[in-house]
Amino acid sequence: MRTAEALRMALEALRVNRLRSALTMFGVIIGVSAVVILVAIGTGAKNAVEQEIAGLGSNIILVVPGQLNFQAAPTQSRLDLTDVAYVRRVVGDESRVTVSVQSGETIRVGRDEAFVTVVGTDQFLPNIFDRPLRRGRYLSETDVDTRRRVVILGSEVAAKLFGDVDPVGRQATISGVRFRVIGVYEKVGATFGVARDQEVHVPVTTAQRLIGVARINGIAIGASGPDEIEPLQQRVVAALIQRYPGEKFSAVTQTQLLGTIGTVLGMLTGVLAAIAGISLLVGGVGVSNIMLVSVRERTKEIGLRMALGARQRDILGQFLIEAVLLTTIGGLIGILLGVGGALLIAAVSPVPAAITWWSIALAFGVSVGVGVFFGVAPARRAGKLDPVVALRAE
């Protein structure tokens, strides 16, 4: 029997039993759409993290005390400003090294107030991190050396405290200490869930006095190029270990952060897709059951066709095509629903979603494979029927 004729007969069989065919496809539709949506969400989250890390700047090395990993609590820092000067000598260019110390504080302007992250840093921050200014100026060397009470506001902080008024040159109070606003950053969004637009930057020396500490949280280094990152990374860590024997230090690059986080998110996406795939398995069992019922209902038809000369492989092919057609149509509908659902989620919620061609191809391929795998048994059963017995069936 020709393939075109078999396909026509399969379509006719599905049309005659429209409700049953629709219910059979339902499990496949749910499974395919779930795979597309969950993979889109996982991929979107991964892309969002990559964009956040790339938004920090390029060729950055972050130096922190202890062994940096995502499963342990952060190590209490023993680094101070003398260590920053030491690292600058190791790097050989002080303008490529910046510092940070952080604390959560309340900033007030009149009756308006906001809880913000106060970041103490220095004049070299814009050389390493990508933090464009909307107005005003960056911190200067004089600001740091003389512990000036000056502050640069994140975009959200400036909007909340000053509204449409230009904040530059005006006063703000941080933890009871009056500061003069010298700049406002452009909006940059969040990194690892940290709202960078809710930060305010002050000279590191001023921040240490404000918070009452002598330590710093970490050091950031800007490598001159990708080829310098690894040698500089090893050199800085070795120098700090030599300075503090027996202690551990970590120097992490953007590539390493992306690799670690990408692995975690990739595993999560795989798990989500596997969970969604279970519904495809359930849908496949439904296809197999329905096709077995169809074989039983059409026993006399099968016997008549075999008596008229149809071969075993013709009967097997006929029922296998019906099973594959069921799952293929269900897979196509599921893909359309999955793509539409992912786009809707990305449009109306903060959850990122990115459609990938491989998830669509995978979902479609699996749906077709389910039809072949779960359609073989009913098709073989139909093909092995004895024509005489089949014709005598009630």
LUMLUM-321564 format. One record per residue: x, y, z of N, C-alpha, C in turn; residue number from 1. Coordinates in pm, whole numbers, plus 50000, padded with zeros to 5 digits. Example, Ala and Ser with C-alpha at 12.3 -4.5 7.8 and 13.67 -1.06 7.14 Angstrom:
REM LUMLUM-321564
     nu     nv     nw    cau    cav    caw     cu     cv     cw   nr
  51319  49431  50780  51230  49550  50780  51320  49670  50780    1
  51285  49775  50708  51367  49894  50714  51290  50003  50787    2
REM end
This chain:
REM LUMLUM-321564
     nu     nv     nw    cau    cav    caw     cu     cv     cw   nr
  50085  49879  50000  50000  50000  50000  50088  50125  50000    1
  50049  50218  49919  50127  50341  49907  50116  50423  50035    2
  50224  50500  50060  50227  50582  50181  50118  50687  50179    3
  50094  50749  50063  49991  50852  50052  49854  50795  50086    4
  49826  50673  50038  49697  50610  50067  49684  50577  50216    5
  49796  50530  50275  49796  50499  50418  49773  50625  50501    6
  49834  50736  50457  49817  50862  50529  49673  50911  50519    7
  49613  50895  50399  49474  50937  50381  49381  50857  50470    8
  49404  50729  50479  49320  50642  50562  49339  50673  50709    9
  49463  50709  50747  49489  50744  50887  49416  50872  50925   10
  49419  50969  50835  49347  51095  50861  49197  51071  50871   11
  49145  50983  50786  49003  50952  50789  48965  50884  50920   12
  49052  50793  50968  49024  50724  51095  49024  50823  51211   13
  49115  50922  51208  49119  51023  51315  48997  51115  51305   14
  48952  51143  51182  48837  51232  51166  48710  51167  51217   15
  48697  51037  51191  48576  50965  51235  48566  50964  51387   16
  48680  50952  51452  48683  50947  51599  48748  51075  51653   17
  48684  51189  51622  48745  51318  51656  48765  51337  51806   18
  48662  51308  51885  48673  51331  52029  48781  51241  52091   19
  48779  51116  52051  48879  51023  52105  49020  51064  52062   20
  49034  51107  51939  49166  51151  51891  49214  51274  51967   21
  49120  51368  51991  49157  51491  52063  49199  51460  52206   22
  49126  51372  52273  49162  51335  52411  49295  51261  52414   23
  49321  51180  52312  49448  51107  52306  49566  51203  52288   24
  49544  51306  52205  49652  51403  52181  49675  51496  52299   25
  49577  51504  52389  49584  51602  52497  49709  51585  52582   26
  49742  51460  52617  49862  51436  52697  49989  51479  52626   27
  49995  51452  52494  50112  51492  52416  50121  51644  52407   28
  50006  51710  52388  50004  51856  52380  50057  51918  52509   29
  50009  51868  52623  50055  51921  52752  50204  51899  52770   30
  50250  51778  52739  50393  51747  52757  50484  51834  52672   31
  50449  51848  52543  50532  51928  52453  50532  52074  52493   32
  50415  52130  52523  50408  52271  52561  50482  52296  52692   33
  50474  52201  52786  50546  52217  52913  50697  52216  52891   34
  50745  52127  52804  50888  52123  52774  50934  52256  52714   35
  50860  52307  52616  50899  52433  52550  50899  52548  52650   36
  50795  52557  52734  50785  52668  52828  50894  52662  52934   37
  50916  52545  52993  51014  52534  53102  51156  52553  53050   38
  51186  52500  52934  51319  52524  52876  51338  52672  52843   39
  51231  52737  52795  51239  52881  52764  51266  52961  52891   40
  51200  52925  53001  51223  52997  53127  51366  52974  53177   41
  51413  52849  53173  51550  52820  53216  51653  52892  53130   42
  51633  52891  53000  51726  52960  52909  51722  53111  52930   43
  51601  53163  52951  51588  53307  52976  51659  53349  53103   44
  51648  53267  53208  51717  53298  53332  51869  53297  53312   45
  51917  53200  53238  52061  53192  53210  52109  53313  53130   46
  52032  53351  53029  52069  53468  52948  52069  53596  53032   47
  51970  53607  53123  51962  53726  53207  52084  53737  53298   48
  52127  53623  53356  52245  53625  53442  52369  53662  53362   49
  52382  53607  53243  52498  53639  53159  52502  53788  53124   50
  52386  53845  53096  52381  53988  53064  52417  54073  53186   51
  52373  54028  53305  52405  54101  53427  52556  54102  53452   52
  52618  53986  53435  52763  53976  53458  52838  54057  53353   53
  52794  54047  53227  52859  54124  53121  52842  54273  53145   54
  52730  54313  53209  52705  54454  53235  52798  54514  53339   55
  52869  54430  53415  52962  54483  53514  53081  54553  53448   56
  53123  54500  53335  53243  54551  53269  53311  54435  53198   57
  53436  54451  53161  53509  54344  53092  53642  54316  53161   58
  53683  54189  53154  53814  54145  53206  53832  54179  53355   59
  53728  54155  53433  53731  54190  53576  53771  54069  53659   60
  53856  54093  53759  53894  53992  53858  53850  54042  53995   61
  53771  53962  54065  53723  53998  54198  53803  53920  54302   62
  53869  53991  54391  53953  53929  54494  53884  53940  54628   63
  53862  53825  54692  53795  53823  54822  53870  53727  54914   64
  53859  53745  55046  53922  53651  55139  53845  53519  55143   65
  53915  53409  55171  53852  53279  55185  53831  53210  55053   66
  53762  53095  55058  53732  53016  54939  53593  53051  54892   67
  53583  53113  54776  53453  53159  54727  53378  53044  54664   68
  53260  53010  54720  53169  52916  54658  53028  52951  54699   69
  52931  52888  54634  52791  52924  54655  52727  52844  54769   70
  52803  52757  54835  52744  52673  54938  52792  52712  55078   71
  52893  52797  55087  52947  52834  55218  52920  52980  55247   72
  52915  53012  55375  52896  53151  55416  53022  53230  55383   73
  53008  53359  55351  53125  53439  55318  53222  53450  55436   74
  53350  53452  55404  53454  53463  55507  53466  53607  55554   75
  53484  53626  55686  53505  53760  55740  53635  53817  55685   76
  53627  53935  55627  53744  53993  55561  53844  54048  55663   77
  53973  54024  55634  54079  54087  55712  54157  54187  55628   78
  54111  54208  55505  54179  54302  55417  54151  54445  55459   79
  54251  54533  55439  54232  54675  55465  54298  54755  55353   80
  54303  54886  55368  54354  54971  55260  54502  54951  55233   81
  54578  54904  55333  54720  54875  55307  54733  54757  55211   82
  54637  54663  55218  54640  54550  55125  54605  54594  54984   83
  54520  54697  54972  54487  54750  54840  54612  54811  54777   84
  54688  54885  54854  54812  54944  54803  54912  54834  54764   85
  54913  54727  54843  55001  54613  54815  54963  54547  54682   86
  54833  54525  54661  54786  54462  54537  54815  54553  54418   87
  54805  54684  54438  54835  54777  54329  54982  54766  54287   88
  55068  54745  54382  55210  54727  54348  55230  54597  54271   89
  55156  54493  54307  55166  54365  54237  55116  54378  54094   90
  55003  54447  54077  54946  54466  53943  55034  54557  53858   91
  55092  54658  53921  55180  54749  53849  55111  54869  53790   92
  54980  54883  53812  54906  54997  53761  54792  55024  53859   93
  54806  55129  53939  54707  55154  54044  54570  55188  53990   94
  54563  55239  53867  54434  55279  53811  54349  55160  53772   95
  54406  55040  53774  54331  54919  53738  54284  54842  53861   96
  54295  54902  53978  54254  54836  54102  54161  54929  54178   97
  54045  54876  54220  53953  54953  54302  53911  54869  54422   98
  53839  54932  54514  53811  54871  54643  53663  54891  54676   99
  53611  54807  54767  53473  54828  54812  53456  54784  54956  100
  53376  54860  55029  53327  54822  55161  53180  54861  55164  101
  53095  54773  55216  52951  54794  55202  52880  54784  55335  102
  52768  54854  55341  52683  54850  55460  52545  54900  55424  103
  52444  54846  55488  52308  54895  55467  52278  55010  55562  104
  52238  55124  55507  52213  55244  55588  52088  55315  55535  105
  52038  55408  55615  51922  55488  55575  51969  55627  55530  106
  51919  55669  55415  51951  55802  55363  51823  55885  55363  107
  51835  56010  55405  51718  56098  55419  51740  56230  55348  108
  51633  56281  55293  51628  56418  55240  51495  56476  55285  109
  51500  56567  55381  51376  56619  55438  51299  56508  55505  110
  51173  56491  55464  51091  56384  55521  51099  56254  55443  111
  51164  56257  55329  51177  56137  55246  51301  56059  55290  112
  51289  55928  55289  51402  55844  55326  51399  55714  55246  113
  51514  55645  55241  51525  55517  55171  51636  55436  55236  114
  51614  55306  55243  51720  55218  55293  51803  55175  55173  115
  51933  55201  55179  52019  55181  55063  52144  55103  55103  116
  52215  55056  55003  52347  54997  55023  52451  55104  55002  117
  52522  55138  55109  52630  55236  55099  52757  55162  55058  118
  52813  55200  54946  52935  55137  54895  53048  55237  54904  119
  53149  55202  54983  53269  55284  54990  53367  55240  54884  120
  53407  55330  54797  53497  55294  54689  53594  55411  54664  121
  53660  55411  54549  53756  55518  54522  53743  55568  54379  122
  53840  55651  54340  53831  55719  54211  53854  55627  54092  123
  53900  55504  54117  53932  55415  54006  53816  55323  53967  124
  53705  55331  54037  53591  55242  54007  53547  55249  53861  125
  53533  55369  53800  53487  55372  53659  53587  55312  53561  126
  53713  55290  53602  53810  55226  53514  53786  55076  53504  127
  53718  55018  53605  53699  54873  53610  53555  54835  53581  128
  53460  54904  53645  53318  54871  53629  53250  54969  53535  129
  53151  54918  53465  53074  55001  53372  52960  55068  53448  130
  52983  55187  53502  52881  55262  53576  52874  55404  53520  131
  52803  55422  53411  52794  55556  53351  52714  55652  53439  132
  52754  55778  53437  52685  55882  53513  52577  55948  53427  133
  52464  55979  53490  52361  56057  53423  52394  56205  53432  134
  52446  56246  53548  52488  56384  53568  52591  56388  53681  135
  52662  56502  53690  52761  56517  53797  52896  56457  53763  136
  52970  56418  53866  53105  56366  53847  53128  56244  53937  137
  53240  56172  53907  53281  56059  53991  53358  56110  54113  138
  53387  56015  54202  53473  56046  54315  53613  56081  54264  139
  53683  56165  54339  53820  56204  54302  53918  56153  54408  140
  54047  56161  54373  54151  56121  54468  54146  56208  54593  141
  54120  56337  54575  54110  56428  54690  53994  56390  54781  142
  53881  56348  54721  53766  56304  54801  53805  56190  54894  143
  53883  56096  54840  53922  55978  54919  54026  56016  55024  144
  54127  56093  54983  54236  56127  55076  54188  56212  55192  145
  54093  56302  55168  54049  56395  55273  53918  56350  55340  146
  53870  56231  55304  53748  56177  55365  53630  56274  55349  147
  53615  56325  55232  53506  56418  55208  53371  56348  55218  148
  53273  56419  55267  53138  56364  55279  53060  56399  55152  149
  53094  56326  55047  53027  56343  54918  52969  56208  54877  150
  52863  56211  54795  52794  56087  54760  52744  56093  54617  151
  52749  55976  54550  52689  55958  54418  52569  55866  54437  152
  52453  55907  54387  52330  55832  54409  52298  55739  54293  153
  52244  55620  54327  52186  55535  54225  52060  55599  54170  154
  52018  55559  54051  51905  55626  53983  51775  55616  54064  155
  51748  55498  54124  51624  55483  54200  51627  55566  54328  156
  51742  55575  54391  51755  55656  54513  51731  55802  54481  157
  51792  55849  54373  51775  55989  54334  51629  56020  54303  158
  51561  55928  54232  51422  55952  54196  51332  55954  54321  159
  51362  55866  54416  51278  55859  54536  51296  55980  54626  160
  51419  56027  54639  51447  56136  54734  51428  56274  54673  161
  51455  56288  54543  51453  56421  54483  51348  56437  54372  162
  51289  56326  54326  51190  56337  54219  51252  56391  54092  163
  51191  56495  54037  51240  56553  53911  51346  56662  53934  164
  51377  56690  54060  51475  56794  54091  51617  56739  54072  165
  51705  56820  54014  51845  56779  53998  51911  56771  54136  166
  51959  56651  54177  52016  56637  54312  52156  56694  54328  167
  52229  56711  54216  52370  56751  54225  52383  56885  54298  168
  52468  56886  54399  52491  57006  54479  52402  57015  54601  169
  52303  56928  54611  52212  56930  54725  52262  56839  54837  170
  52195  56846  54951  52238  56774  55070  52150  56651  55094  171
  52212  56545  55148  52141  56425  55192  52209  56376  55319  172
  52131  56313  55406  52184  56266  55534  52187  56114  55536  173
  52306  56060  55564  52323  55915  55575  52359  55882  55719  174
  52272  55809  55787  52294  55770  55927  52329  55891  56014  175
  52260  56002  55990  52279  56122  56070  52393  56210  56026  176
  52468  56169  55924  52582  56248  55875  52543  56312  55742  177
  52568  56441  55730  52528  56516  55611  52631  56498  55499  178
  52581  56467  55379  52664  56448  55260  52616  56542  55150  179
  52708  56579  55062  52673  56660  54945  52670  56568  54823  180
  52562  56577  54746  52547  56493  54626  52632  56552  54514  181
  52720  56468  54456  52807  56515  54347  52774  56448  54214  182
  52685  56347  54216  52654  56279  54091  52537  56183  54105  183
  52483  56142  53989  52374  56043  53983  52409  55944  53873  184
  52401  55814  53905  52431  55711  53807  52314  55688  53713  185
  52345  55639  53593  52242  55591  53501  52180  55463  53558  186
  52061  55431  53513  51994  55308  53556  52068  55187  53496  187
  52104  55090  53580  52178  54972  53533  52109  54841  53569  188
  52005  54843  53652  51935  54719  53687  52002  54644  53800  189
  51975  54513  53806  52022  54429  53916  52129  54332  53869  190
  52213  54289  53961  52313  54185  53936  52305  54085  54050  191
  52276  53956  54014  52260  53850  54113  52155  53887  54217  192
  52050  53956  54175  51944  53994  54268  51975  54118  54349  193
  52093  54177  54332  52129  54299  54406  52088  54420  54322  194
  52004  54504  54378  51955  54623  54306  52063  54730  54306  195
  52138  54740  54199  52249  54835  54193  52201  54979  54184  196
  52077  54998  54140  52022  55133  54134  51981  55184  54271  197
  51986  55098  54372  51956  55139  54509  52084  55152  54593  198
  52196  55164  54525  52324  55188  54592  52356  55337  54594  199
  52437  55377  54691  52499  55509  54689  52648  55490  54712  200
  52730  55563  54641  52875  55549  54649  52936  55670  54720  201
  53022  55640  54817  53094  55743  54892  53243  55706  54894  202
  53332  55798  54926  53474  55762  54938  53493  55650  55040  203
  53582  55554  55008  53600  55439  55096  53644  55481  55236  204
  53727  55584  55245  53771  55629  55377  53657  55688  55458  205
  53568  55757  55389  53450  55812  55455  53357  55701  55500  206
  53341  55599  55416  53254  55486  55451  53307  55412  55573  207
  53439  55395  55581  53496  55324  55696  53468  55401  55825  208
  53481  55531  55819  53452  55612  55939  53302  55607  55971  209
  53218  55614  55868  53073  55612  55888  53027  55480  55950  210
  53081  55369  55900  53040  55236  55946  53112  55198  56075  211
  53232  55255  56093  53312  55222  56211  53396  55098  56195  212
  53455  55079  56075  53540  54963  56049  53668  55010  55980  213
  53770  54921  55986  53894  54948  55914  53911  54853  55797  214
  53825  54753  55790  53836  54651  55686  53777  54700  55554  215
  53797  54617  55449  53728  54633  55321  53669  54497  55284  216
  53568  54497  55201  53505  54371  55163  53577  54298  55052  217
  53634  54371  54960  53700  54306  54848  53772  54404  54758  218
  53845  54347  54664  53923  54426  54569  53886  54381  54428  219
  53869  54476  54338  53839  54445  54198  53955  54493  54111  220
  53994  54408  54017  54107  54439  53929  54060  54430  53785  221
  54100  54525  53704  54069  54521  53561  54192  54480  53483  222
  54187  54360  53424  54300  54313  53343  54304  54392  53212  223
  54424  54408  53159  54439  54486  53036  54384  54413  52914  224
  54368  54282  52924  54315  54202  52814  54286  54062  52861  225
  54214  53982  52780  54178  53845  52819  54300  53758  52849  226
  54409  53779  52776  54527  53695  52795  54596  53721  52929  227
  54570  53837  52989  54637  53870  53115  54560  53821  53237  228
  54435  53782  53217  54348  53751  53332  54406  53639  53418  229
  54436  53525  53359  54480  53410  53439  54614  53435  53507  230
  54717  53486  53437  54845  53513  53506  54829  53614  53619  231
  54750  53720  53596  54729  53821  53698  54653  53763  53817  232
  54558  53680  53788  54479  53613  53891  54572  53532  53983  233
  54659  53452  53925  54749  53368  54004  54851  53452  54081  234
  54898  53559  54017  54999  53643  54081  54944  53715  54204  235
  54821  53765  54194  54761  53838  54305  54732  53744  54421  236
  54676  53628  54394  54647  53531  54500  54774  53487  54570  237
  54877  53458  54492  55005  53415  54550  55065  53525  54637  238
  55054  53649  54594  55109  53760  54673  55034  53776  54805  239
  54902  53763  54804  54825  53776  54928  54851  53660  55023  240
  54866  53540  54969  54898  53424  55055  55036  53441  55117  241
  55130  53497  55040  55263  53524  55095  55256  53630  55204  242
  55165  53727  55187  55150  53833  55287  55081  53781  55414  243
  54987  53686  55395  54914  53628  55508  54928  53476  55502  244
  55040  53420  55548  55062  53275  55540  54952  53198  55613  245
  54909  53089  55549  54807  53005  55611  54665  53045  55581  246
  54644  53160  55518  54509  53205  55486  54479  53181  55338  247
  54350  53175  55308  54307  53150  55170  54246  53277  55110  248
  54269  53292  54980  54211  53403  54906  54161  53351  54772  249
  54057  53414  54721  54001  53374  54592  54003  53492  54496  250
  54038  53463  54373  54032  53564  54267  53945  53506  54156  251
  53825  53558  54143  53725  53501  54053  53704  53593  53934  252
  53695  53533  53816  53673  53611  53694  53527  53598  53650  253
  53488  53684  53557  53352  53677  53503  53326  53545  53433  254
  53429  53494  53363  53414  53366  53294  53386  53253  53391  255
  53456  53253  53505  53434  53151  53605  53295  53163  53668  256
  53251  53286  53693  53117  53307  53746  53011  53257  53647  257
  53031  53291  53520  52937  53247  53418  52935  53096  53407  258
  53055  53034  53415  53063  52889  53404  52991  52820  53518  259
  53014  52867  53641  52951  52806  53757  52799  52823  53754  260
  52756  52946  53733  52613  52974  53733  52546  52908  53612  261
  52616  52909  53498  52559  52845  53379  52540  52696  53399  262
  52633  52631  53469  52620  52487  53497  52499  52460  53585  263
  52485  52542  53689  52371  52525  53781  52239  52545  53708  264
  52229  52655  53631  52105  52683  53559  52079  52581  53449  265
  52187  52531  53386  52171  52427  53285  52114  52299  53345  266
  52165  52260  53463  52112  52143  53531  51967  52163  53569  267
  51935  52283  53618  51797  52313  53655  51704  52305  53535  268
  51749  52359  53422  51668  52353  53300  51646  52209  53257  269
  51752  52127  53267  51740  51986  53232  51641  51913  53321  270
  51646  51941  53451  51552  51878  53544  51409  51919  53512  271
  51388  52048  53486  51254  52096  53452  51202  52030  53324  272
  51291  52017  53224  51250  51953  53099  51218  51805  53122  273
  51296  51739  53209  51271  51598  53238  51137  51580  53308  274
  51108  51670  53402  50978  51664  53471  50864  51681  53371  275
  50880  51779  53282  50777  51800  53181  50766  51680  53087  276
  50880  51613  53063  50880  51496  52976  50799  51380  53029  277
  50778  51378  53161  50697  51270  53220  50557  51272  53162  278
  50501  51391  53142  50367  51401  53085  50366  51350  52941  279
  50480  51363  52870  50489  51304  52737  50483  51152  52744  280
  50549  51096  52846  50545  50952  52866  50402  50906  52893  281
  50332  50981  52981  50192  50949  53010  50108  50960  52883  282
  50134  51064  52804  50062  51079  52677  50088  50964  52583  283
  50212  50914  52583  50246  50799  52499  50171  50674  52540  284
  50158  50652  52670  50081  50537  52719  49936  50549  52673  285
  49882  50672  52678  49745  50694  52630  49731  50661  52483  286
  49831  50701  52403  49829  50670  52260  49827  50519  52238  287
  49912  50449  52312  49920  50303  52298  49787  50237  52333  288
  49725  50283  52443  49598  50224  52486  49489  50248  52381  289
  49481  50371  52333  49378  50404  52235  49398  50325  52105  290
  49521  50309  52063  49548  50234  51941  49514  50086  51959  291
  49536  50032  52078  49496  49893  52104  49344  49878  52097  292
  49274  49977  52151  49128  49978  52141  49085  49986  51995  293
  49154  50069  51918  49122  50086  51777  49142  49955  51700  294
  49250  49884  51734  49276  49755  51669  49161  49659  51697  295
  49116  49655  51824  49007  49564  51860  48878  49603  51789  296
  48849  49733  51781  48727  49776  51716  48727  49748  51565  297
  48845  49749  51506  48854  49736  51360  48906  49600  51317  298
  48882  49498  51401  48932  49364  51371  48875  49310  51239  299
  48743  49327  51220  48683  49277  51096  48736  49351  50974  300
  48760  49481  50989  48819  49560  50878  48957  49507  50843  301
  49036  49478  50947  49172  49426  50924  49165  49292  50853  302
  49070  49203  50900  49057  49073  50836  49016  49084  50691  303
  48925  49174  50660  48881  49193  50522  48995  49242  50434  304
  49070  49335  50484  49182  49389  50404  49288  49283  50380  305
  49314  49202  50481  49414  49096  50463  49362  48988  50369  306
  49232  48962  50372  49174  48863  50281  49180  48912  50137  307
  49177  49044  50119  49184  49102  49984  49327  49123  49936  308
  49426  49078  50016  49565  49081  49970  49658  49174  50045  309
  49609  49246  50147  49698  49333  50225  49799  49248  50301  310
  49923  49287  50298  50027  49214  50369  50038  49261  50515  311
  50110  49180  50592  50126  49213  50734  50191  49349  50753  312
  50290  49379  50671  50359  49508  50685  50269  49624  50647  313
  50170  49600  50556  50076  49706  50521  49989  49743  50641  314
  49940  49639  50710  49856  49663  50829  49939  49730  50938  315
  50060  49678  50959  50148  49737  51062  50176  49883  51031  316
  50207  49911  50904  50236  50049  50866  50116  50140  50883  317
  49995  50087  50852  49874  50167  50865  49852  50216  51008  318
  49861  50125  51105  49837  50164  51244  49954  50243  51303  319
  50075  50216  51254  50189  50294  51301  50179  50439  51253  320
  50135  50457  51129  50116  50593  51076  50009  50667  51155  321
  49901  50596  51193  49797  50660  51274  49851  50708  51408  322
  49933  50623  51472  49989  50661  51603  50084  50780  51590  323
  50170  50776  51487  50265  50886  51467  50191  51014  51430  324
  50084  51001  51351  50006  51118  51312  49942  51183  51435  325
  49890  51100  51526  49832  51153  51650  49932  51237  51728  326
  50049  51180  51748  50150  51251  51830  50212  51368  51755  327
  50221  51358  51622  50277  51469  51544  50185  51591  51550  328
  50056  51567  51529  49961  51679  51536  49959  51735  51678  329
  49959  51647  51778  49964  51692  51917  50091  51770  51946  330
  50203  51723  51889  50331  51793  51910  50330  51932  51850  331
  50275  51947  51729  50269  52079  51664  50181  52175  51744  332
  50065  52124  51790  49978  52210  51871  50048  52247  52002  333
  50116  52149  52063  50189  52176  52187  50299  52278  52169  334
  50369  52273  52055  50475  52372  52028  50416  52512  52017  335
  50305  52524  51943  50241  52656  51930  50196  52709  52066  336
  50135  52623  52148  50092  52665  52280  50212  52698  52370  337
  50319  52618  52358  50438  52642  52439  50505  52774  52405  338
  50521  52801  52275  50582  52928  52233  50495  53045  52277  339
  50364  53033  52256  50273  53140  52299  50275  53159  52449  340
  50277  53049  52524  50282  53059  52670  50410  53123  52720  341
  50524  53086  52659  50652  53144  52701  50656  53294  52672  342
  50607  53334  52554  50605  53476  52520  50511  53553  52614  343
  50400  53491  52651  50304  53556  52741  50365  53573  52880  344
  50435  53470  52928  50500  53478  53059  50604  53589  53061  345
  50684  53597  52954  50788  53701  52947  50727  53841  52939  346
  50607  53851  52879  50546  53983  52859  50475  54035  52984  347
  50413  53945  53061  50328  53991  53172  50389  53965  53310  348
  50509  53906  53316  50571  53877  53445  50719  53911  53440  349
  50785  53921  53557  50929  53947  53558  51013  53824  53525  350
  50948  53710  53506  51021  53587  53475  51073  53594  53331  351
  51205  53583  53309  51258  53589  53173  51231  53457  53099  352
  51209  53467  52970  51187  53348  52889  51249  53371  52752  353
  51321  53272  52702  51385  53283  52571  51359  53155  52493  354
  51293  53169  52379  51262  53053  52295  51389  53008  52223  355
  51419  52879  52231  51536  52824  52163  51491  52722  52059  356
  51559  52722  51945  51520  52632  51837  51537  52487  51879  357
  51641  52460  51961  51666  52320  51996  51558  52263  52086  358
  51497  52347  52171  51390  52296  52257  51268  52261  52174  359
  51239  52342  52070  51126  52313  51981  51154  52185  51902  360
  51277  52174  51848  51313  52054  51773  51310  51930  51862  361
  51360  51946  51985  51361  51833  52079  51219  51789  52112  362
  51133  51886  52144  50996  51853  52181  50922  51786  52065  363
  50942  51838  51943  50877  51778  51828  50932  51638  51800  364
  51064  51625  51806  51125  51494  51783  51079  51390  51884  365
  51069  51431  52010  51024  51338  52114  50879  51299  52092  366
  50796  51396  52051  50655  51364  52028  50640  51263  51915  367
  50717  51278  51808  50714  51181  51698  50767  51046  51747  368
  50876  51051  51824  50933  50928  51878  50836  50854  51968  369
  50759  50931  52047  50657  50869  52133  50556  50794  52047  370
  50515  50855  51936  50420  50789  51846  50475  50659  51791  371
  50602  50660  51749  50664  50538  51696  50677  50432  51805  372
  50729  50473  51921  50758  50378  52029  50630  50313  52082  373
  50530  50398  52109  50408  50346  52169  50308  50296  52064  374
  50337  50320  51937  50248  50270  51832  50290  50137  51776  375
  50413  50093  51808  50464  49967  51753  50382  49847  51802  376
  50356  49841  51933  50286  49724  51989  50146  49708  51930  377
  50063  49815  51929  49931  49798  51865  49941  49763  51717  378
  50037  49825  51647  50052  49798  51504  50094  49653  51479  379
  50184  49601  51560  50227  49461  51547  50111  49366  51576  380
  50032  49404  51676  49917  49319  51709  49819  49314  51592  381
  49797  49430  51530  49706  49433  51415  49761  49352  51299  382
  49893  49365  51276  49954  49296  51163  49958  49146  51178  383
  49954  49095  51301  49964  48951  51326  49828  48882  51335  384
  49720  48957  51318  49588  48895  51325  49570  48793  51211  385
  49504  48682  51243  49472  48581  51144  49350  48630  51065  386
  49358  48636  50932  49245  48690  50853  49113  48617  50880  387
  49117  48483  50890  48995  48405  50912  48934  48440  51048  388
  49021  48442  51152  48973  48475  51286  48920  48617  51291  389
  48989  48707  51222  48949  48847  51222  48813  48865  51155  390
  48788  48794  51047  48660  48805  50976  48544  48749  51058  391
  48572  48654  51144  48466  48590  51225  48443  48667  51355  392
  48526  48774  51381  48512  48847  51508  48383  48925  51510  393
  48321  48928  51629  48198  49005  51650  48233  49146  51692  394
REM end
